[in-house]
Amino acid sequence: MSLTIRLMVLLFPALAAAASDYQISLEPAHPERAHAVLTLGADQSAAGWLSLRGQRWGLTPQIAQVRCGARPLRRQGDRWRKPAGCRTIRWEVHFARAQAGELDPSRQQSLYFPGEARWLFSESVSLLRPERDPDAGLRIAGVPAAQVFGGGQVQGDRWPLPETGQAPAFFALGSWPVLSSSSSLTVLADQPARFAALGLTSLQQQALSYQQSLLQLPVTEPLLLVWLQMAVSQGRVAGAAGKASLLAGYLVPEGEMLVRRQAQSLMTVAHEQFHLLAAQKGLAAHPAWYDESLAQYYALKTLQHSALPTALTTALSARFVDENRPVERGLLQWQQAYQAGDPAAYPWFYTQGATFWSALDRLLMQASAGKHGLDQDLPSLLQVPTDDDAPLPPDLLRQWRALLGARLDAQLQRYLSTTVQRTG
């Protein structure tokens, strides 16, 4: 019996469009390969484009042999051209074989776990989607409902999928042991016994509660968290935030390294959680430097509010926040370098960017005698769009300048751009 995944998508509901049907079938005899079929509604017979969202983000595609009938679809960059009259598209999904202790959540791979009858399905690299996809959902046949895990509120047997402009979706299928489950969060891990030895479950739930309180965000939909073991040799811990699901890396402790591994892993999941919760709160469009630096600063702040030893969290934070670190370029210049394809630019969002927010928070708290800091301005920081011409929300800049005067301009000049003297 095959494991079949059905994704029902209502395209252009305002026009009462017929539902498009996605079907992905996993066969036990070939568990690393899935067959996908997309049947479009009658009103979708015109020529159009299908794409993998993750490929636009620099991720590796996991599909092959895209065709309409026996005819291969023409590919242009990260899109496949659907010819007029074609209403049935087929392709293969190739799952990567999971290697214990060698995973990288930031790659957002669809994975097969040998011998475990488990799969991790990543929509962003495995699912071809139309240019518009406002009401997508996932249906699963051939697998017990108890062995299907996803984020969002399932309605019957239909799991929600994000719109094409939103963060991705991840689903865990098969015999995943549940580490913890509540109305707001389900936690899974690829190596349950090894993960349990790290003692991260309660720390992560406390971090989630803190961030939800910080953002004044009630639990609106259930979340899925999947922990994946990374190799210490990678020299980092990574994660990936979806709309209602997230992947987080963890490192297995060695000897007396337990608490340090806890802190590194907790920082990563706190960073990804902030992205996810900020999007649920209502997140406007911002450049990468803005979103990543703000998430990193609040990940570090979450660490400081955890039960971990203060000396340890302070030392870890100091690796990112350092007001004595020389500034080679402003964050706006690093953003331009990143957009031009310079991979060396991105880490500065985590260090120089987090330092900028920390310095600004400190100055605001000092000037207001502890009554007003960055926490109180989070709604505007998240919900007001910014760009190169307006790198920070104008209303906040006016408020901050009234409180800080020239001290604000000094921070903007130092951390954002050597050419920015006044903004707002």
C-alpha positions as CSV (number, residue, x, y, z in Angstrom):
1,M,0.0,0.0,0.0
2,S,1.4,3.4,-0.9
3,L,1.5,6.5,1.3
4,T,-0.4,9.2,-0.6
5,I,-0.3,12.9,0.1
6,R,-3.0,15.0,-1.4
7,L,-2.9,18.8,-1.5
8,M,-6.1,20.5,-2.4
9,V,-5.7,24.1,-3.6
10,L,-8.5,26.5,-4.3
11,L,-7.1,29.0,-6.8
12,F,-8.7,32.5,-7.0
13,P,-11.6,31.7,-4.6
14,A,-13.2,35.1,-5.4
15,L,-13.8,33.8,-8.9
16,A,-15.2,30.4,-7.6
17,A,-12.3,28.6,-9.3
18,A,-12.4,24.8,-9.4
19,A,-10.0,23.2,-6.9
20,S,-6.6,22.1,-8.1
21,D,-5.5,18.7,-6.8
22,Y,-1.9,17.8,-5.7
23,Q,-1.1,14.1,-5.1
24,I,2.2,12.9,-3.9
25,S,2.6,9.1,-3.5
26,L,5.3,7.5,-1.5
27,E,5.9,3.8,-2.1
28,P,7.5,1.6,0.6
29,A,9.6,-0.2,-2.0
30,H,11.1,3.2,-3.1
31,P,10.9,5.3,0.1
32,E,13.3,8.0,-1.2
33,R,11.2,8.8,-4.2
34,A,7.7,10.1,-4.5
35,H,5.5,10.6,-7.5
36,A,3.6,13.8,-7.7
37,V,0.5,14.7,-9.8
38,L,-1.1,18.1,-10.1
39,T,-4.5,18.3,-11.7
40,L,-5.6,21.8,-12.3
41,G,-9.2,23.0,-12.3
42,A,-11.1,23.6,-15.5
43,D,-10.6,27.3,-15.4
44,Q,-6.8,26.9,-15.2
45,S,-6.2,25.6,-18.7
46,A,-4.5,28.8,-19.8
47,A,-0.7,29.0,-20.0
48,G,1.0,29.8,-16.7
49,W,4.0,29.3,-14.5
50,L,4.8,26.8,-11.7
51,S,7.7,27.3,-9.3
52,L,9.5,26.0,-6.3
53,R,9.6,28.8,-3.7
54,G,12.7,27.6,-2.0
55,Q,14.7,27.8,-5.2
56,R,14.2,31.5,-5.2
57,W,15.7,31.5,-1.7
58,G,18.9,29.7,-2.8
59,L,17.7,26.2,-1.7
60,T,18.3,23.0,-3.7
61,P,15.3,21.7,-5.6
62,Q,14.3,18.1,-4.9
63,I,12.1,17.5,-8.0
64,A,12.8,15.9,-11.4
65,Q,11.1,14.9,-14.6
66,V,8.4,17.7,-14.6
67,R,6.1,16.9,-17.5
68,C,2.6,17.3,-18.9
69,G,1.7,13.8,-20.1
70,A,4.8,12.6,-21.9
71,R,5.9,16.2,-22.7
72,P,8.6,17.8,-20.5
73,L,7.8,21.3,-19.2
74,R,10.1,24.0,-20.4
75,R,12.1,25.4,-17.5
76,Q,13.2,29.1,-17.3
77,G,15.3,29.9,-14.2
78,D,13.3,28.8,-11.1
79,R,10.0,28.4,-13.0
80,W,8.4,25.8,-15.2
81,R,6.1,26.9,-18.1
82,K,2.8,25.2,-18.1
83,P,1.5,25.3,-21.7
84,A,-2.1,26.2,-22.5
85,G,-4.5,23.3,-22.3
86,C,-2.3,21.4,-19.8
87,R,-4.2,20.5,-16.7
88,T,-2.2,17.6,-15.4
89,I,1.4,18.0,-14.4
90,R,3.6,15.2,-13.0
91,W,7.0,15.1,-11.4
92,E,9.1,13.2,-8.9
93,V,10.1,14.3,-5.5
94,H,13.5,12.9,-4.4
95,F,13.9,12.7,-0.6
96,A,17.4,13.1,0.7
97,R,18.6,10.2,2.9
98,A,18.9,11.5,6.5
99,Q,22.3,10.9,8.0
100,A,22.1,10.9,11.8
101,G,24.0,13.8,13.4
102,E,24.8,15.4,10.0
103,L,21.6,17.3,9.3
104,D,21.2,21.0,8.5
105,P,17.7,22.5,9.1
106,S,18.6,25.7,7.2
107,R,18.7,23.6,4.0
108,Q,15.0,22.9,4.3
109,Q,15.3,19.4,2.8
110,S,12.7,16.8,2.4
111,L,14.2,13.8,4.2
112,Y,13.7,10.1,4.5
113,F,15.0,8.4,7.7
114,P,16.2,4.9,6.8
115,G,14.8,2.1,8.9
116,E,12.5,4.5,10.8
117,A,9.5,4.8,8.4
118,R,9.7,8.6,8.8
119,W,9.7,11.4,6.3
120,L,10.1,15.1,6.7
121,F,8.3,16.9,3.8
122,S,9.5,20.4,2.9
123,E,7.0,22.3,0.8
124,S,9.5,24.9,-0.3
125,V,11.8,22.5,-2.2
126,S,9.4,19.7,-3.2
127,L,6.1,21.2,-4.3
128,L,5.5,23.1,-7.6
129,R,3.0,25.8,-7.0
130,P,1.2,28.3,-9.2
131,E,2.0,32.0,-9.1
132,R,-1.0,32.5,-6.8
133,D,-2.0,30.0,-4.2
134,P,-4.3,31.8,-1.6
135,D,-6.1,28.8,-0.1
136,A,-3.8,25.8,-0.2
137,G,-4.2,22.7,2.0
138,L,-2.7,19.3,2.6
139,R,-4.7,16.0,2.6
140,I,-3.1,12.7,3.5
141,A,-4.4,9.3,2.6
142,G,-2.9,5.9,3.4
143,V,-1.3,6.9,6.7
144,P,-3.0,7.1,10.1
145,A,-4.0,10.6,11.1
146,A,-2.0,10.2,14.3
147,Q,1.2,9.9,12.2
148,V,0.7,13.2,10.4
149,F,2.2,16.3,12.1
150,G,2.0,19.8,10.8
151,G,1.6,23.4,11.9
152,G,-1.7,25.2,11.8
153,Q,-5.2,24.2,12.6
154,V,-6.2,21.0,10.7
155,Q,-9.8,21.0,9.6
156,G,-10.9,17.5,9.2
157,D,-8.1,15.9,7.2
158,R,-7.0,19.1,5.6
159,W,-3.8,20.8,6.7
160,P,-3.2,24.5,5.8
161,L,-0.4,25.5,3.5
162,P,1.0,29.1,3.4
163,E,0.4,31.5,0.6
164,T,3.2,31.8,-1.8
165,G,4.4,35.1,-0.2
166,Q,4.6,33.6,3.3
167,A,7.1,31.5,5.1
168,P,7.2,27.8,4.2
169,A,5.6,24.7,5.7
170,F,7.1,21.5,7.0
171,F,5.3,18.2,7.7
172,A,6.5,15.2,9.6
173,L,5.0,11.9,8.4
174,G,5.3,8.4,9.8
175,S,6.3,6.9,13.1
176,W,7.8,10.0,14.8
177,P,7.8,9.7,18.7
178,V,6.1,12.7,20.2
179,L,8.3,14.3,22.8
180,S,5.6,16.7,24.0
181,S,2.2,17.8,22.7
182,S,-0.3,20.5,23.7
183,S,-3.0,22.6,22.1
184,S,-0.3,25.1,21.1
185,L,2.8,23.1,20.3
186,T,3.9,19.6,19.2
187,V,7.6,18.7,19.6
188,L,9.4,16.0,17.6
189,A,13.1,15.0,17.3
190,D,15.0,12.9,14.9
191,Q,17.0,11.2,17.6
192,P,14.6,11.2,20.6
193,A,16.9,9.7,23.2
194,R,19.8,11.9,22.3
195,F,17.7,15.0,22.2
196,A,16.2,14.1,25.6
197,A,19.6,14.0,27.1
198,L,20.1,17.6,26.2
199,G,17.2,18.7,28.4
200,L,15.9,21.4,26.0
201,T,12.2,20.8,25.9
202,S,11.2,22.8,29.0
203,L,13.7,25.6,28.1
204,Q,12.2,25.9,24.6
205,Q,8.7,26.0,26.0
206,Q,9.7,28.8,28.4
207,A,11.3,30.7,25.6
208,L,8.1,30.4,23.5
209,S,6.0,31.7,26.4
210,Y,8.4,34.6,26.9
211,Q,8.3,35.6,23.3
212,Q,4.5,35.2,23.1
213,S,4.2,37.5,26.1
214,L,6.7,40.0,24.7
215,L,4.7,40.2,21.4
216,Q,1.4,40.1,23.2
217,L,0.4,37.3,21.0
218,P,-2.2,34.8,22.1
219,V,-2.0,31.3,20.8
220,T,-3.8,31.5,17.5
221,E,-2.9,28.2,15.9
222,P,-0.9,25.0,16.9
223,L,2.8,25.0,16.1
224,L,5.1,22.2,15.0
225,L,8.7,22.1,16.1
226,V,11.1,19.4,14.7
227,W,14.5,19.1,16.2
228,L,17.3,17.8,13.9
229,Q,20.8,16.7,15.2
230,M,23.7,18.6,13.7
231,A,27.4,17.8,13.7
232,V,29.6,19.7,16.1
233,S,32.1,19.8,13.3
234,Q,29.8,22.2,11.4
235,G,30.7,24.8,13.9
236,R,27.2,26.2,14.2
237,V,23.6,25.5,15.0
238,A,21.0,26.3,12.4
239,G,17.2,26.5,11.9
240,A,14.4,27.4,9.6
241,A,11.2,29.2,10.4
242,G,8.0,28.4,8.6
243,K,4.5,30.0,8.9
244,A,3.3,27.6,11.7
245,S,6.1,25.0,11.7
246,L,9.9,25.3,12.3
247,L,13.0,23.2,12.2
248,A,15.8,23.7,14.8
249,G,19.2,22.1,15.0
250,Y,20.7,20.8,18.3
251,L,24.1,19.5,19.3
252,V,24.6,16.4,21.4
253,P,26.5,17.2,24.6
254,E,30.0,16.0,25.2
255,G,31.2,15.6,28.8
256,E,30.8,18.9,30.6
257,M,29.5,20.7,27.4
258,L,25.9,20.1,28.3
259,V,24.9,23.6,29.4
260,R,26.8,25.3,26.5
261,R,25.1,23.0,24.0
262,Q,21.8,23.9,25.6
263,A,22.5,27.6,25.2
264,Q,23.6,27.3,21.6
265,S,20.5,25.3,20.6
266,L,18.1,27.4,22.6
267,M,19.5,30.6,20.9
268,T,18.8,29.1,17.5
269,V,15.3,28.0,18.2
270,A,14.5,31.3,19.9
271,H,15.7,33.1,16.7
272,E,13.5,31.0,14.5
273,Q,10.5,31.3,16.9
274,F,10.8,35.1,16.8
275,H,10.6,35.0,13.0
276,L,7.5,32.8,13.2
277,L,5.7,34.7,15.9
278,A,6.5,38.1,14.3
279,A,4.9,36.9,11.1
280,Q,1.8,35.8,13.1
281,K,1.7,39.1,14.8
282,G,1.7,40.8,11.4
283,L,5.1,41.4,9.7
284,A,5.6,44.1,7.1
285,A,8.2,44.0,4.4
286,H,11.8,44.6,5.6
287,P,15.3,44.0,4.2
288,A,17.1,40.9,5.4
289,W,19.4,43.0,7.7
290,Y,16.4,44.3,9.6
291,D,14.6,41.0,10.1
292,E,17.6,38.9,10.9
293,S,19.3,41.4,13.2
294,L,16.0,42.0,15.2
295,A,15.4,38.2,15.5
296,Q,18.9,37.7,16.7
297,Y,18.8,40.4,19.2
298,Y,15.6,39.0,20.7
299,A,17.0,35.5,20.6
300,L,19.8,36.7,22.8
301,K,17.3,38.6,25.0
302,T,15.3,35.4,25.3
303,L,18.5,33.6,26.5
304,Q,18.9,36.2,29.3
305,H,15.3,35.4,30.5
306,S,15.9,31.7,30.5
307,A,16.8,29.4,33.4
308,L,20.4,29.0,32.0
309,P,23.3,30.4,34.1
310,T,23.6,34.1,33.6
311,A,27.4,33.9,33.1
312,L,27.0,31.5,30.2
313,T,24.2,33.4,28.4
314,T,26.1,36.7,28.9
315,A,29.2,35.1,27.4
316,L,27.3,33.8,24.4
317,S,25.6,37.1,23.8
318,A,29.0,38.8,23.8
319,R,30.0,36.8,20.8
320,F,27.3,38.8,18.9
321,V,26.8,42.0,20.7
322,D,30.0,44.0,21.1
323,E,29.9,47.8,20.9
324,N,33.7,47.8,20.8
325,R,33.8,45.8,17.6
326,P,35.1,47.9,14.6
327,V,32.5,48.7,12.0
328,E,33.8,48.1,8.5
329,R,30.6,49.0,6.7
330,G,27.1,50.2,7.6
331,L,24.3,47.7,7.7
332,L,22.8,49.3,4.6
333,Q,26.0,48.7,2.8
334,W,26.1,45.1,4.0
335,Q,22.6,44.7,2.7
336,Q,23.6,46.0,-0.7
337,A,26.5,43.5,-0.7
338,Y,24.2,40.7,0.3
339,Q,21.8,41.5,-2.5
340,A,24.7,41.5,-4.9
341,G,25.5,37.9,-3.8
342,D,28.2,38.4,-1.3
343,P,27.9,35.5,1.3
344,A,30.2,37.3,3.7
345,A,27.6,40.0,4.3
346,Y,25.0,37.9,6.0
347,P,26.8,37.1,9.3
348,W,27.1,40.9,10.0
349,F,23.3,41.0,10.4
350,Y,23.7,38.7,13.4
351,T,26.6,40.6,15.0
352,Q,26.6,44.2,13.9
353,G,22.8,44.2,13.5
354,A,22.2,42.7,17.0
355,T,24.7,45.2,18.4
356,F,22.8,48.1,16.9
357,W,19.5,47.1,18.5
358,S,21.2,46.4,21.8
359,A,22.9,49.8,21.9
360,L,19.6,51.5,20.9
361,D,17.7,49.6,23.5
362,R,20.2,50.5,26.2
363,L,20.1,54.2,25.3
364,L,16.3,54.3,25.3
365,M,16.1,52.6,28.7
366,Q,18.7,55.0,30.1
367,A,17.0,58.1,28.7
368,S,13.6,57.0,30.0
369,A,14.8,55.9,33.4
370,G,13.9,52.3,32.6
371,K,10.3,53.1,31.5
372,H,10.7,52.7,27.7
373,G,12.8,50.5,25.6
374,L,12.8,48.5,22.4
375,D,10.2,46.1,23.7
376,Q,7.5,48.8,23.8
377,D,8.3,49.7,20.1
378,L,8.1,46.2,18.8
379,P,4.6,46.5,17.2
380,S,5.8,49.4,15.0
381,L,9.2,47.8,14.3
382,L,7.4,44.7,13.0
383,Q,4.4,46.2,11.3
384,V,5.8,49.3,9.6
385,P,7.5,48.5,6.3
386,T,11.1,49.8,5.8
387,D,13.6,50.0,2.9
388,D,16.8,51.6,1.9
389,D,15.2,55.0,1.7
390,A,13.5,54.6,5.1
391,P,15.6,52.1,7.0
392,L,13.6,52.6,10.2
393,P,10.0,53.5,10.9
394,P,9.7,57.3,10.5
395,D,7.4,57.8,13.5
396,L,9.8,55.8,15.8
397,L,12.7,57.8,14.5
398,R,11.0,61.1,15.5
399,Q,10.2,59.7,19.0
400,W,13.7,58.4,19.5
401,R,15.3,61.6,18.3
402,A,13.2,63.6,20.7
403,L,14.4,61.4,23.5
404,L,18.0,60.8,22.5
405,G,19.0,63.8,20.2
406,A,22.5,63.5,18.7
407,R,23.1,60.2,20.4
408,L,20.6,58.6,18.0
409,D,22.3,60.1,15.0
410,A,25.6,58.8,16.2
411,Q,24.2,55.2,16.3
412,L,22.6,55.5,12.9
413,Q,25.9,56.8,11.4
414,R,28.0,54.2,13.1
415,Y,25.9,51.1,12.5
416,L,23.6,51.7,9.6
417,S,25.7,53.6,7.1
418,T,28.7,55.9,7.2
419,T,26.8,58.2,4.8
420,V,23.6,58.4,6.9
421,Q,23.6,61.5,9.1
422,R,19.9,61.9,9.8
423,T,17.0,59.7,9.0
424,G,13.4,60.5,9.4
